[in-house]
Amino acid sequence: MAIKLQQAISNSIEADGRSYLYFGGTSYLGLATNAEFIDLYKAGMQRYGVNNGTSRSNNIQLALYEEAEAVAADRFGAEAALIVSSGYLAAQLCVRALADHHFIYAPGAHPALWLNDPVPSGQGFTLWLQNLRGQNAKGMVLSNTLNNLQPERYDFSALPGDGSQLLLADDSHGIGLLDNGLGAYSRLKNSTRRETLVVASMAKALGIDAGVVLGTTGRIASLKKHVMFNGASPPAAAALFAFMKSADLYKNQWQKLQENHRYLASALEGRSDWKFISELPVFCSTDPGLQQKLAPHEILISSFPYPDSDGPALNRVVLNSGHTKDQLDELIETINQL
């Protein structure tokens, strides 16, 4: 049963009258409660207010939005970028603007990438890609860049294509986090033979409620003409102000996270009941009862059934930059005692 909190979700939370260490969520760089980031957000609110309800087609525009898009494109290695209010909207904008293409879905593609009907989970990514290479693969491939639930990074280098086809990849759990914090765009652009579009939520590692699309100058210009872009309210300008001003903070938080990752990975190395990969701070346990064993020790982790809602729970320890060595030691000691 889900725990309902009456406070911000941090690494130490109060629930049911008890204090718990928390190893879950998607605030990978710990920015949701980071004092320096909050101060930058406040500075943005003082300058721009708490929200901006006008559409991007309005005749009076805040210059900040195009400035933030230029920063995002430069930071993540793309020719151009557009920013909207959520990762879901970013993905749906691309899917609907490109609906005249033949869609080829990779297994487990996020619902934000669906045009209409649900996409079955099906086979694993590697087997799917092997089968795709033997078929007529003309069309637009839609896929996540990784599986963050069962940690796996997807290799698109063998994806068939000739430069005239598209790859639309959702990097919500990779941008600001993997590939030295730069996300997947440059890697995919350089390793595939398809034009690459990357969409992502900025609400996870990057810490703001917004969505981004990365692509070529021409493709982004075309998407900006679509009614879903021009008709929707943009994200809060204050959030983008914090994003633009946080380049050094992102780097520092990323480095702290890598140190935490290495520390826990070293403690779990060689154990067959844990699965994890480099850079991604998600440690998956094969024990479906792990959360029930940790809870009496006042430790909460990410635990829910997936993909079958009636199946066993998928238990994952998720680290962020704000976890301290003492907190990690308590987690490791408790795991070793179970």
Steps between C-alpha positions, in 0.01 A plus 500: 500500500630845408620732776345847489740774615412849621848637430762530229652167404859502623754239606363503853122498519233477767227243440256333737665669796845357420812637334632308199800515275374515142672351196256557214354757265652664194664814642833345407709814555313584820388840370140482624617593851844647422535839673720654229260396223200625698670839544550524122136407449395771745715753314320399183161549666601847618583590141231315302224415748371153588361405157435616144161402360545651154568274202820509296301653212414812702620830351674588829763242593756451774843483337597244764330211319712520187808564714429185702450299180837620370662401831337154489611439140858602579516308827367173355674513162213575262459752221178628654248438776146586596362501852142434609325449832562126540685203358168340412401802290842503333456139392138543392592809297751294301274196463206703372706729279660193337190279492526461123805276551486124540561441872725217619483463876775349712381284791406692811479839325367752753128590471601858417617363163174320420283651231180315590501138607724359776827346387561149637816437699585199282853370462815655640670787320799301371286224348262759353791681335638175359162418346462853367827476309355213299184690408404802296577760764397810307307736720544680830633298794364606840679381811623582846876551520523259795305280735526667840290233673722206411817703449604473136639754255387448142755481218355645179818468293361198311170672421443480123446823311630716219474854634155559357324327791446624853579382853285656772653414839372579849798587723308610808706280733830574327517872429720678753597161641657256251774558242689719747181690570448604139225250419464282193457746213860528381563127542190406302560759230853369446427127527185458288428544132175684567405857573472512879243677713530474877217591736532514876338605820711760679325418828735218600876559506463861382253587775244718317147442376559524126563288193759535226540388138850486351559477126615671184430865438254419222310238695466719809383794288233276347381378841472858625236562234276226638183600686597290804810716545340835429175431684641373829616705796876477551674389823564752776768745395645485851575130451685566176691783666622250760587250226708757311685616810581152635769368264760474776248366751395225258865398458564495874184303576580254221845440648352439846259250349781310328682475834184361664450258210856367525469461876182290489612310189819399679298368795269296275760386247485128426156443652270315262187641668576856385516651152645843416697681228746789488378859550133408552430516877239223492575171677244227431450213745371157403336465843127584460465538878791738552289805589313305769834395646646851496198686637540377863852648483344834400623490141268556202586420139318507166269198502206430268386222264611539138407438223216283635309697765399172661852356495784514754648834598802636317737620771760762423737712704532841333782729606527875463769760551370593843551161663779510755762235570337433838166436329663266250681317779171448683341363183795268427518372858127428501511318165789286622302404812192381313 
